[in-house]
């Protein structure tokens, strides 16, 4: 079979994360192949309370039922840190609008000066929160979700480290003093013909944990150019790798294209596990055997990153950029520049 020509998304029991070294080592062996060939899996028995996930979906439904004037109390255009609610079509992927509305909540750290350099430090700051009487307990609920998903993200990074032949704490050691993770609360209407709820893309960070809800629509692209439907699995997370992990693993692990096209209203909650903005994207000290496996695979050797707006305009393929950011902060600044040009121009005009 051609590398990456998968026809289904693997389902992985994460119970061994909470067991002894031998169980974690066996899980690491299983995930090594999946992360090399597919870059996606469905995680069951992950240890996060399903009631917590259900409560987040309930809070989302309450928010998206609000009138527009109340949603605009946390309008993302008001945040120079790119946080808050955005209306349908506000985010762009590959210069095309995504047909979804969403709330972005990032890890909260003290805000830096508007003119601080490097420029990506301007992303640090507070979230926008609704008054508590609009949706009581919303902030406390999302703080709890950040904490629990962060723990699961760290557990996965430890087993990914083992998969790559590294000490168990190698990848978590990248995360520094001000890790920047994202929760994205997403509301998709039925996708208009010829468009996408979110257009085909790679994720920017380390690892994504998606509570996909009960409505299908997520699709993953394989190396044959086919779109594989991701099934909905009760009490599971869809896990996929981001460009940072692809880059520092020398393309041994892959960030795989994915998109959403839905015929029914759909909600999902994405958690994107990320390190401090100053984290350098230095290559991991992986074994010569893994490096040789990349060189022997055209798909891995030529794996690209998301193109900037100017690259897309110049004809570079959507996920074919050879450019590599030097830090996580630079990676995120590039993401905001291509995905939110109106917000970027409003707050940081060039």
Secondary structure, DSSP 8 states (H G I E B T S, - for coil): --TT--SS--EEEGGGGGS-HHHHHHHHHHHHHHHHHTSEEEEES----HHHHHHHHHHHHHHHTS-HHHHGGGBGGG-TT--EEE-TT-SEETTEE-S-EEEEEE-------TT-SSGGGGG-S------TTTSTTHHHHHHHHHHHHHHHHHHHHHHHHHHTTS-TTTTGGGS-SSB--EEEEEEE----TT--SEEEE--SSSEEEEE--SS--EEEE-TTS-EEE----TT-EEEEE-HHHHHHTTTSS----EEE--SS-EEEEEEEE--BTT-B-------HHHHHHHHT-HHHHT--B---HHHHHTT--TT-B----SBHHHHHHHHHHHH-HHHHHHHS--
